[in-house]
Amino acid sequence: MGSLQVLQLSMCRELNALPQGIESLTTLEKLHFEVSEELLQRMQPNGVEHQKICHIPTVDLILRDDVI
């Protein structure tokens, strides 16, 4: 995945942390991600997951709606 530029993750209801290795996707230009409230907080600038995505120019975070 050395030339991956766009990554979209959705409908991952059990995902509460960023995928391992996302920080190594150095060519990634856009990340579109449905996240839980917990993960959203962890990805904020002061959160523990922020360092893994700070190299990505465009990060679209959509708060996941778990109501069925």
mmCIF file of the N, C-alpha and C atoms, coordinates in Angstrom:
data_MODEL
# 
_entry.id   MODEL 
# 
loop_
_atom_site.group_PDB 
_atom_site.id 
_atom_site.type_symbol 
_atom_site.label_atom_id 
_atom_site.label_alt_id 
_atom_site.label_comp_id 
_atom_site.label_asym_id 
_atom_site.label_entity_id 
_atom_site.label_seq_id 
_atom_site.pdbx_PDB_ins_code 
_atom_site.Cartn_x 
_atom_site.Cartn_y 
_atom_site.Cartn_z 
_atom_site.occupancy 
_atom_site.B_iso_or_equiv 
_atom_site.pdbx_formal_charge 
_atom_site.auth_seq_id 
_atom_site.auth_comp_id 
_atom_site.auth_asym_id 
_atom_site.auth_atom_id 
_atom_site.pdbx_PDB_model_num 
ATOM 1   N N  . MET A 1 1  ? 0.828   -1.195 0.000  1.00 0.00 ? 1  MET A N  1 
ATOM 2   C CA . MET A 1 1  ? 0.000   0.000  0.000  1.00 0.00 ? 1  MET A CA 1 
ATOM 3   C C  . MET A 1 1  ? 0.870   1.256  0.000  1.00 0.00 ? 1  MET A C  1 
ATOM 4   N N  . GLY A 1 2  ? 2.000   1.163  -0.602 1.00 0.00 ? 2  GLY A N  1 
ATOM 5   C CA . GLY A 1 2  ? 2.939   2.267  -0.604 1.00 0.00 ? 2  GLY A CA 1 
ATOM 6   C C  . GLY A 1 2  ? 2.474   3.512  -1.329 1.00 0.00 ? 2  GLY A C  1 
ATOM 7   N N  . SER A 1 3  ? 1.478   3.410  -2.199 1.00 0.00 ? 3  SER A N  1 
ATOM 8   C CA . SER A 1 3  ? 1.019   4.588  -2.928 1.00 0.00 ? 3  SER A CA 1 
ATOM 9   C C  . SER A 1 3  ? -0.430  4.945  -2.610 1.00 0.00 ? 3  SER A C  1 
ATOM 10  N N  . LEU A 1 4  ? -0.962  4.417  -1.548 1.00 0.00 ? 4  LEU A N  1 
ATOM 11  C CA . LEU A 1 4  ? -2.341  4.703  -1.146 1.00 0.00 ? 4  LEU A CA 1 
ATOM 12  C C  . LEU A 1 4  ? -2.501  6.187  -0.828 1.00 0.00 ? 4  LEU A C  1 
ATOM 13  N N  . GLN A 1 5  ? -3.486  6.835  -1.453 1.00 0.00 ? 5  GLN A N  1 
ATOM 14  C CA . GLN A 1 5  ? -3.689  8.263  -1.251 1.00 0.00 ? 5  GLN A CA 1 
ATOM 15  C C  . GLN A 1 5  ? -4.964  8.583  -0.486 1.00 0.00 ? 5  GLN A C  1 
ATOM 16  N N  . VAL A 1 6  ? -5.992  7.748  -0.636 1.00 0.00 ? 6  VAL A N  1 
ATOM 17  C CA . VAL A 1 6  ? -7.274  7.991  0.030  1.00 0.00 ? 6  VAL A CA 1 
ATOM 18  C C  . VAL A 1 6  ? -7.703  6.711  0.734  1.00 0.00 ? 6  VAL A C  1 
ATOM 19  N N  . LEU A 1 7  ? -8.131  6.851  1.988  1.00 0.00 ? 7  LEU A N  1 
ATOM 20  C CA . LEU A 1 7  ? -8.621  5.716  2.759  1.00 0.00 ? 7  LEU A CA 1 
ATOM 21  C C  . LEU A 1 7  ? -9.942  6.107  3.397  1.00 0.00 ? 7  LEU A C  1 
ATOM 22  N N  . GLN A 1 8  ? -10.948 5.280  3.159  1.00 0.00 ? 8  GLN A N  1 
ATOM 23  C CA . GLN A 1 8  ? -12.267 5.513  3.749  1.00 0.00 ? 8  GLN A CA 1 
ATOM 24  C C  . GLN A 1 8  ? -12.632 4.302  4.594  1.00 0.00 ? 8  GLN A C  1 
ATOM 25  N N  . LEU A 1 9  ? -12.953 4.549  5.845  1.00 0.00 ? 9  LEU A N  1 
ATOM 26  C CA . LEU A 1 9  ? -13.361 3.496  6.766  1.00 0.00 ? 9  LEU A CA 1 
ATOM 27  C C  . LEU A 1 9  ? -14.758 3.817  7.273  1.00 0.00 ? 9  LEU A C  1 
ATOM 28  N N  . SER A 1 10 ? -15.673 2.867  7.098  1.00 0.00 ? 10 SER A N  1 
ATOM 29  C CA . SER A 1 10 ? -17.029 3.082  7.582  1.00 0.00 ? 10 SER A CA 1 
ATOM 30  C C  . SER A 1 10 ? -17.639 1.753  7.991  1.00 0.00 ? 10 SER A C  1 
ATOM 31  N N  . MET A 1 11 ? -18.699 1.836  8.778  1.00 0.00 ? 11 MET A N  1 
ATOM 32  C CA . MET A 1 11 ? -19.433 0.670  9.233  1.00 0.00 ? 11 MET A CA 1 
ATOM 33  C C  . MET A 1 11 ? -18.557 -0.296 10.043 1.00 0.00 ? 11 MET A C  1 
ATOM 34  N N  . CYS A 1 12 ? -17.610 0.228  10.785 1.00 0.00 ? 12 CYS A N  1 
ATOM 35  C CA . CYS A 1 12 ? -16.736 -0.592 11.635 1.00 0.00 ? 12 CYS A CA 1 
ATOM 36  C C  . CYS A 1 12 ? -17.138 -0.344 13.087 1.00 0.00 ? 12 CYS A C  1 
ATOM 37  N N  . ARG A 1 13 ? -18.252 -0.888 13.481 1.00 0.00 ? 13 ARG A N  1 
ATOM 38  C CA . ARG A 1 13 ? -18.844 -0.593 14.782 1.00 0.00 ? 13 ARG A CA 1 
ATOM 39  C C  . ARG A 1 13 ? -17.972 -0.969 15.980 1.00 0.00 ? 13 ARG A C  1 
ATOM 40  N N  . GLU A 1 14 ? -17.119 -1.952 15.839 1.00 0.00 ? 14 GLU A N  1 
ATOM 41  C CA . GLU A 1 14 ? -16.280 -2.400 16.949 1.00 0.00 ? 14 GLU A CA 1 
ATOM 42  C C  . GLU A 1 14 ? -14.925 -1.686 16.998 1.00 0.00 ? 14 GLU A C  1 
ATOM 43  N N  . LEU A 1 15 ? -14.654 -0.826 16.044 1.00 0.00 ? 15 LEU A N  1 
ATOM 44  C CA . LEU A 1 15 ? -13.358 -0.161 15.963 1.00 0.00 ? 15 LEU A CA 1 
ATOM 45  C C  . LEU A 1 15 ? -13.281 0.972  16.986 1.00 0.00 ? 15 LEU A C  1 
ATOM 46  N N  . ASN A 1 16 ? -12.429 0.816  17.979 1.00 0.00 ? 16 ASN A N  1 
ATOM 47  C CA . ASN A 1 16 ? -12.276 1.820  19.030 1.00 0.00 ? 16 ASN A CA 1 
ATOM 48  C C  . ASN A 1 16 ? -10.865 2.383  19.093 1.00 0.00 ? 16 ASN A C  1 
ATOM 49  N N  . ALA A 1 17 ? -10.041 2.021  18.109 1.00 0.00 ? 17 ALA A N  1 
ATOM 50  C CA . ALA A 1 17 ? -8.681  2.545  18.001 1.00 0.00 ? 17 ALA A CA 1 
ATOM 51  C C  . ALA A 1 17 ? -8.339  2.593  16.516 1.00 0.00 ? 17 ALA A C  1 
ATOM 52  N N  . LEU A 1 18 ? -7.380  3.411  16.176 1.00 0.00 ? 18 LEU A N  1 
ATOM 53  C CA . LEU A 1 18 ? -6.949  3.482  14.784 1.00 0.00 ? 18 LEU A CA 1 
ATOM 54  C C  . LEU A 1 18 ? -6.279  2.181  14.377 1.00 0.00 ? 18 LEU A C  1 
ATOM 55  N N  . PRO A 1 19 ? -6.412  1.804  13.110 1.00 0.00 ? 19 PRO A N  1 
ATOM 56  C CA . PRO A 1 19 ? -5.760  0.581  12.650 1.00 0.00 ? 19 PRO A CA 1 
ATOM 57  C C  . PRO A 1 19 ? -4.244  0.661  12.830 1.00 0.00 ? 19 PRO A C  1 
ATOM 58  N N  . GLN A 1 20 ? -3.668  -0.437 13.259 1.00 0.00 ? 20 GLN A N  1 
ATOM 59  C CA . GLN A 1 20 ? -2.224  -0.490 13.445 1.00 0.00 ? 20 GLN A CA 1 
ATOM 60  C C  . GLN A 1 20 ? -1.523  -0.253 12.115 1.00 0.00 ? 20 GLN A C  1 
ATOM 61  N N  . GLY A 1 21 ? -0.532  0.598  12.104 1.00 0.00 ? 21 GLY A N  1 
ATOM 62  C CA . GLY A 1 21 ? 0.248   0.869  10.908 1.00 0.00 ? 21 GLY A CA 1 
ATOM 63  C C  . GLY A 1 21 ? -0.221  2.059  10.096 1.00 0.00 ? 21 GLY A C  1 
ATOM 64  N N  . ILE A 1 22 ? -1.340  2.690  10.487 1.00 0.00 ? 22 ILE A N  1 
ATOM 65  C CA . ILE A 1 22 ? -1.836  3.831  9.706  1.00 0.00 ? 22 ILE A CA 1 
ATOM 66  C C  . ILE A 1 22 ? -0.811  4.964  9.678  1.00 0.00 ? 22 ILE A C  1 
ATOM 67  N N  . GLU A 1 23 ? 0.008   5.055  10.707 1.00 0.00 ? 23 GLU A N  1 
ATOM 68  C CA . GLU A 1 23 ? 1.034   6.102  10.747 1.00 0.00 ? 23 GLU A CA 1 
ATOM 69  C C  . GLU A 1 23 ? 2.121   5.868  9.696  1.00 0.00 ? 23 GLU A C  1 
ATOM 70  N N  . SER A 1 24 ? 2.209   4.665  9.153  1.00 0.00 ? 24 SER A N  1 
ATOM 71  C CA . SER A 1 24 ? 3.214   4.334  8.136  1.00 0.00 ? 24 SER A CA 1 
ATOM 72  C C  . SER A 1 24 ? 2.734   4.619  6.717  1.00 0.00 ? 24 SER A C  1 
ATOM 73  N N  . LEU A 1 25 ? 1.484   4.994  6.558  1.00 0.00 ? 25 LEU A N  1 
ATOM 74  C CA . LEU A 1 25 ? 0.944   5.300  5.228  1.00 0.00 ? 25 LEU A CA 1 
ATOM 75  C C  . LEU A 1 25 ? 1.306   6.741  4.872  1.00 0.00 ? 25 LEU A C  1 
ATOM 76  N N  . THR A 1 26 ? 2.543   6.945  4.510  1.00 0.00 ? 26 THR A N  1 
ATOM 77  C CA . THR A 1 26 ? 3.069   8.297  4.312  1.00 0.00 ? 26 THR A CA 1 
ATOM 78  C C  . THR A 1 26 ? 2.548   8.997  3.063  1.00 0.00 ? 26 THR A C  1 
ATOM 79  N N  . THR A 1 27 ? 1.990   8.248  2.111  1.00 0.00 ? 27 THR A N  1 
ATOM 80  C CA . THR A 1 27 ? 1.447   8.878  0.902  1.00 0.00 ? 27 THR A CA 1 
ATOM 81  C C  . THR A 1 27 ? -0.037  9.212  1.050  1.00 0.00 ? 27 THR A C  1 
ATOM 82  N N  . LEU A 1 28 ? -0.613  8.867  2.186  1.00 0.00 ? 28 LEU A N  1 
ATOM 83  C CA . LEU A 1 28 ? -2.038  9.103  2.408  1.00 0.00 ? 28 LEU A CA 1 
ATOM 84  C C  . LEU A 1 28 ? -2.317  10.599 2.435  1.00 0.00 ? 28 LEU A C  1 
ATOM 85  N N  . GLU A 1 29 ? -3.236  11.041 1.586  1.00 0.00 ? 29 GLU A N  1 
ATOM 86  C CA . GLU A 1 29 ? -3.595  12.452 1.500  1.00 0.00 ? 29 GLU A CA 1 
ATOM 87  C C  . GLU A 1 29 ? -4.942  12.747 2.125  1.00 0.00 ? 29 GLU A C  1 
ATOM 88  N N  . LYS A 1 30 ? -5.808  11.729 2.180  1.00 0.00 ? 30 LYS A N  1 
ATOM 89  C CA . LYS A 1 30 ? -7.139  11.950 2.738  1.00 0.00 ? 30 LYS A CA 1 
ATOM 90  C C  . LYS A 1 30 ? -7.602  10.709 3.487  1.00 0.00 ? 30 LYS A C  1 
ATOM 91  N N  . LEU A 1 31 ? -8.126  10.936 4.669  1.00 0.00 ? 31 LEU A N  1 
ATOM 92  C CA . LEU A 1 31 ? -8.718  9.886  5.488  1.00 0.00 ? 31 LEU A CA 1 
ATOM 93  C C  . LEU A 1 31 ? -10.147 10.292 5.793  1.00 0.00 ? 31 LEU A C  1 
ATOM 94  N N  . HIS A 1 32 ? -11.092 9.444  5.412  1.00 0.00 ? 32 HIS A N  1 
ATOM 95  C CA . HIS A 1 32 ? -12.509 9.667  5.705  1.00 0.00 ? 32 HIS A CA 1 
ATOM 96  C C  . HIS A 1 32 ? -12.908 8.529  6.632  1.00 0.00 ? 32 HIS A C  1 
ATOM 97  N N  . PHE A 1 33 ? -13.403 8.883  7.816  1.00 0.00 ? 33 PHE A N  1 
ATOM 98  C CA . PHE A 1 33 ? -13.510 7.896  8.861  1.00 0.00 ? 33 PHE A CA 1 
ATOM 99  C C  . PHE A 1 33 ? -14.771 8.121  9.692  1.00 0.00 ? 33 PHE A C  1 
ATOM 100 N N  . GLU A 1 34 ? -15.606 7.096  9.825  1.00 0.00 ? 34 GLU A N  1 
ATOM 101 C CA . GLU A 1 34 ? -16.712 7.123  10.780 1.00 0.00 ? 34 GLU A CA 1 
ATOM 102 C C  . GLU A 1 34 ? -16.160 6.651  12.110 1.00 0.00 ? 34 GLU A C  1 
ATOM 103 N N  . VAL A 1 35 ? -16.327 7.459  13.143 1.00 0.00 ? 35 VAL A N  1 
ATOM 104 C CA . VAL A 1 35 ? -15.725 7.137  14.438 1.00 0.00 ? 35 VAL A CA 1 
ATOM 105 C C  . VAL A 1 35 ? -16.749 7.174  15.563 1.00 0.00 ? 35 VAL A C  1 
ATOM 106 N N  . SER A 1 36 ? -16.445 6.455  16.626 1.00 0.00 ? 36 SER A N  1 
ATOM 107 C CA . SER A 1 36 ? -17.244 6.524  17.844 1.00 0.00 ? 36 SER A CA 1 
ATOM 108 C C  . SER A 1 36 ? -16.847 7.782  18.608 1.00 0.00 ? 36 SER A C  1 
ATOM 109 N N  . GLU A 1 37 ? -17.652 8.164  19.556 1.00 0.00 ? 37 GLU A N  1 
ATOM 110 C CA . GLU A 1 37 ? -17.331 9.328  20.399 1.00 0.00 ? 37 GLU A CA 1 
ATOM 111 C C  . GLU A 1 37 ? -15.990 9.117  21.100 1.00 0.00 ? 37 GLU A C  1 
ATOM 112 N N  . GLU A 1 38 ? -15.766 7.902  21.576 1.00 0.00 ? 38 GLU A N  1 
ATOM 113 C CA . GLU A 1 38 ? -14.508 7.572  22.271 1.00 0.00 ? 38 GLU A CA 1 
ATOM 114 C C  . GLU A 1 38 ? -13.301 7.767  21.358 1.00 0.00 ? 38 GLU A C  1 
ATOM 115 N N  . LEU A 1 39 ? -13.377 7.233  20.150 1.00 0.00 ? 39 LEU A N  1 
ATOM 116 C CA . LEU A 1 39 ? -12.254 7.365  19.228 1.00 0.00 ? 39 LEU A CA 1 
ATOM 117 C C  . LEU A 1 39 ? -12.090 8.799  18.750 1.00 0.00 ? 39 LEU A C  1 
ATOM 118 N N  . LEU A 1 40 ? -13.178 9.508  18.568 1.00 0.00 ? 40 LEU A N  1 
ATOM 119 C CA . LEU A 1 40 ? -13.104 10.914 18.184 1.00 0.00 ? 40 LEU A CA 1 
ATOM 120 C C  . LEU A 1 40 ? -12.287 11.706 19.200 1.00 0.00 ? 40 LEU A C  1 
ATOM 121 N N  . GLN A 1 41 ? -12.527 11.472 20.473 1.00 0.00 ? 41 GLN A N  1 
ATOM 122 C CA . GLN A 1 41 ? -11.772 12.162 21.524 1.00 0.00 ? 41 GLN A CA 1 
ATOM 123 C C  . GLN A 1 41 ? -10.295 11.776 21.488 1.00 0.00 ? 41 GLN A C  1 
ATOM 124 N N  . ARG A 1 42 ? -10.007 10.515 21.231 1.00 0.00 ? 42 ARG A N  1 
ATOM 125 C CA . ARG A 1 42 ? -8.620  10.037 21.198 1.00 0.00 ? 42 ARG A CA 1 
ATOM 126 C C  . ARG A 1 42 ? -7.846  10.588 20.002 1.00 0.00 ? 42 ARG A C  1 
ATOM 127 N N  . MET A 1 43 ? -8.571  11.033 18.946 1.00 0.00 ? 43 MET A N  1 
ATOM 128 C CA . MET A 1 43 ? -7.931  11.546 17.742 1.00 0.00 ? 43 MET A CA 1 
ATOM 129 C C  . MET A 1 43 ? -7.767  13.064 17.754 1.00 0.00 ? 43 MET A C  1 
ATOM 130 N N  . GLN A 1 44 ? -8.289  13.724 18.758 1.00 0.00 ? 44 GLN A N  1 
ATOM 131 C CA . GLN A 1 44 ? -8.147  15.170 18.871 1.00 0.00 ? 44 GLN A CA 1 
ATOM 132 C C  . GLN A 1 44 ? -6.673  15.524 19.099 1.00 0.00 ? 44 GLN A C  1 
ATOM 133 N N  . PRO A 1 45 ? -6.276  16.782 18.846 1.00 0.00 ? 45 PRO A N  1 
ATOM 134 C CA . PRO A 1 45 ? -4.863  17.166 18.972 1.00 0.00 ? 45 PRO A CA 1 
ATOM 135 C C  . PRO A 1 45 ? -4.195  16.797 20.299 1.00 0.00 ? 45 PRO A C  1 
ATOM 136 N N  . ASN A 1 46 ? -4.929  16.730 21.368 1.00 0.00 ? 46 ASN A N  1 
ATOM 137 C CA . ASN A 1 46 ? -4.320  16.346 22.650 1.00 0.00 ? 46 ASN A CA 1 
ATOM 138 C C  . ASN A 1 46 ? -4.568  14.871 22.978 1.00 0.00 ? 46 ASN A C  1 
ATOM 139 N N  . GLY A 1 47 ? -5.134  14.116 22.050 1.00 0.00 ? 47 GLY A N  1 
ATOM 140 C CA . GLY A 1 47 ? -5.471  12.723 22.284 1.00 0.00 ? 47 GLY A CA 1 
ATOM 141 C C  . GLY A 1 47 ? -4.330  11.762 21.973 1.00 0.00 ? 47 GLY A C  1 
ATOM 142 N N  . VAL A 1 48 ? -4.455  10.543 22.482 1.00 0.00 ? 48 VAL A N  1 
ATOM 143 C CA . VAL A 1 48 ? -3.392  9.542  22.346 1.00 0.00 ? 48 VAL A CA 1 
ATOM 144 C C  . VAL A 1 48 ? -3.239  8.999  20.926 1.00 0.00 ? 48 VAL A C  1 
ATOM 145 N N  . GLU A 1 49 ? -4.246  9.126  20.081 1.00 0.00 ? 49 GLU A N  1 
ATOM 146 C CA . GLU A 1 49 ? -4.183  8.613  18.711 1.00 0.00 ? 49 GLU A CA 1 
ATOM 147 C C  . GLU A 1 49 ? -3.783  9.688  17.692 1.00 0.00 ? 49 GLU A C  1 
ATOM 148 N N  . HIS A 1 50 ? -3.720  10.926 18.110 1.00 0.00 ? 50 HIS A N  1 
ATOM 149 C CA . HIS A 1 50 ? -3.476  12.028 17.164 1.00 0.00 ? 50 HIS A CA 1 
ATOM 150 C C  . HIS A 1 50 ? -2.159  11.902 16.403 1.00 0.00 ? 50 HIS A C  1 
ATOM 151 N N  . GLN A 1 51 ? -1.116  11.467 17.056 1.00 0.00 ? 51 GLN A N  1 
ATOM 152 C CA . GLN A 1 51 ? 0.189   11.360 16.390 1.00 0.00 ? 51 GLN A CA 1 
ATOM 153 C C  . GLN A 1 51 ? 0.144   10.421 15.190 1.00 0.00 ? 51 GLN A C  1 
ATOM 154 N N  . LYS A 1 52 ? -0.763  9.452  15.212 1.00 0.00 ? 52 LYS A N  1 
ATOM 155 C CA . LYS A 1 52 ? -0.848  8.485  14.121 1.00 0.00 ? 52 LYS A CA 1 
ATOM 156 C C  . LYS A 1 52 ? -1.428  9.085  12.838 1.00 0.00 ? 52 LYS A C  1 
ATOM 157 N N  . ILE A 1 53 ? -2.165  10.200 12.952 1.00 0.00 ? 53 ILE A N  1 
ATOM 158 C CA . ILE A 1 53 ? -2.816  10.779 11.770 1.00 0.00 ? 53 ILE A CA 1 
ATOM 159 C C  . ILE A 1 53 ? -2.385  12.208 11.459 1.00 0.00 ? 53 ILE A C  1 
ATOM 160 N N  . CYS A 1 54 ? -1.503  12.772 12.258 1.00 0.00 ? 54 CYS A N  1 
ATOM 161 C CA . CYS A 1 54 ? -1.152  14.186 12.065 1.00 0.00 ? 54 CYS A CA 1 
ATOM 162 C C  . CYS A 1 54 ? -0.425  14.454 10.747 1.00 0.00 ? 54 CYS A C  1 
ATOM 163 N N  . HIS A 1 55 ? 0.101   13.430 10.081 1.00 0.00 ? 55 HIS A N  1 
ATOM 164 C CA . HIS A 1 55 ? 0.796   13.600 8.796  1.00 0.00 ? 55 HIS A CA 1 
ATOM 165 C C  . HIS A 1 55 ? -0.166  13.632 7.610  1.00 0.00 ? 55 HIS A C  1 
ATOM 166 N N  . ILE A 1 56 ? -1.448  13.344 7.846  1.00 0.00 ? 56 ILE A N  1 
ATOM 167 C CA . ILE A 1 56 ? -2.432  13.272 6.771  1.00 0.00 ? 56 ILE A CA 1 
ATOM 168 C C  . ILE A 1 56 ? -3.044  14.664 6.566  1.00 0.00 ? 56 ILE A C  1 
ATOM 169 N N  . PRO A 1 57 ? -2.906  15.243 5.367  1.00 0.00 ? 57 PRO A N  1 
ATOM 170 C CA . PRO A 1 57 ? -3.386  16.610 5.150  1.00 0.00 ? 57 PRO A CA 1 
ATOM 171 C C  . PRO A 1 57 ? -4.891  16.802 5.379  1.00 0.00 ? 57 PRO A C  1 
ATOM 172 N N  . THR A 1 58 ? -5.712  15.856 4.934  1.00 0.00 ? 58 THR A N  1 
ATOM 173 C CA . THR A 1 58 ? -7.159  16.003 5.074  1.00 0.00 ? 58 THR A CA 1 
ATOM 174 C C  . THR A 1 58 ? -7.714  14.810 5.836  1.00 0.00 ? 58 THR A C  1 
ATOM 175 N N  . VAL A 1 59 ? -8.300  15.104 6.996  1.00 0.00 ? 59 VAL A N  1 
ATOM 176 C CA . VAL A 1 59 ? -8.919  14.059 7.814  1.00 0.00 ? 59 VAL A CA 1 
ATOM 177 C C  . VAL A 1 59 ? -10.368 14.455 8.054  1.00 0.00 ? 59 VAL A C  1 
ATOM 178 N N  . ASP A 1 60 ? -11.295 13.685 7.482  1.00 0.00 ? 60 ASP A N  1 
ATOM 179 C CA . ASP A 1 60 ? -12.728 13.913 7.673  1.00 0.00 ? 60 ASP A CA 1 
ATOM 180 C C  . ASP A 1 60 ? -13.226 12.899 8.686  1.00 0.00 ? 60 ASP A C  1 
ATOM 181 N N  . LEU A 1 61 ? -13.655 13.392 9.833  1.00 0.00 ? 61 LEU A N  1 
ATOM 182 C CA . LEU A 1 61 ? -14.164 12.512 10.881 1.00 0.00 ? 61 LEU A CA 1 
ATOM 183 C C  . LEU A 1 61 ? -15.664 12.711 11.006 1.00 0.00 ? 61 LEU A C  1 
ATOM 184 N N  . ILE A 1 62 ? -16.404 11.637 10.885 1.00 0.00 ? 62 ILE A N  1 
ATOM 185 C CA . ILE A 1 62 ? -17.853 11.666 10.995 1.00 0.00 ? 62 ILE A CA 1 
ATOM 186 C C  . ILE A 1 62 ? -18.228 10.871 12.243 1.00 0.00 ? 62 ILE A C  1 
ATOM 187 N N  . LEU A 1 63 ? -18.967 11.512 13.139 1.00 0.00 ? 63 LEU A N  1 
ATOM 188 C CA . LEU A 1 63 ? -19.382 10.830 14.346 1.00 0.00 ? 63 LEU A CA 1 
ATOM 189 C C  . LEU A 1 63 ? -20.361 9.735  13.977 1.00 0.00 ? 63 LEU A C  1 
ATOM 190 N N  . ARG A 1 64 ? -20.050 8.534  14.356 1.00 0.00 ? 64 ARG A N  1 
ATOM 191 C CA . ARG A 1 64 ? -20.841 7.349  14.026 1.00 0.00 ? 64 ARG A CA 1 
ATOM 192 C C  . ARG A 1 64 ? -22.170 7.371  14.746 1.00 0.00 ? 64 ARG A C  1 
ATOM 193 N N  . ASP A 1 65 ? -23.209 7.007  14.033 1.00 0.00 ? 65 ASP A N  1 
ATOM 194 C CA . ASP A 1 65 ? -24.542 6.912  14.597 1.00 0.00 ? 65 ASP A CA 1 
ATOM 195 C C  . ASP A 1 65 ? -24.838 5.439  14.845 1.00 0.00 ? 65 ASP A C  1 
ATOM 196 N N  . ASP A 1 66 ? -24.803 5.007  16.105 1.00 0.00 ? 66 ASP A N  1 
ATOM 197 C CA . ASP A 1 66 ? -25.005 3.594  16.432 1.00 0.00 ? 66 ASP A CA 1 
ATOM 198 C C  . ASP A 1 66 ? -26.461 3.230  16.609 1.00 0.00 ? 66 ASP A C  1 
ATOM 199 N N  . VAL A 1 67 ? -27.349 4.174  16.425 1.00 0.00 ? 67 VAL A N  1 
ATOM 200 C CA . VAL A 1 67 ? -28.781 3.870  16.570 1.00 0.00 ? 67 VAL A CA 1 
ATOM 201 C C  . VAL A 1 67 ? -29.260 3.158  15.315 1.00 0.00 ? 67 VAL A C  1 
ATOM 202 N N  . ILE A 1 68 ? -29.876 2.007  15.500 1.00 0.00 ? 68 ILE A N  1 
ATOM 203 C CA . ILE A 1 68 ? -30.354 1.220  14.355 1.00 0.00 ? 68 ILE A CA 1 
ATOM 204 C C  . ILE A 1 68 ? -31.853 1.370  14.241 1.00 0.00 ? 68 ILE A C  1 
# 
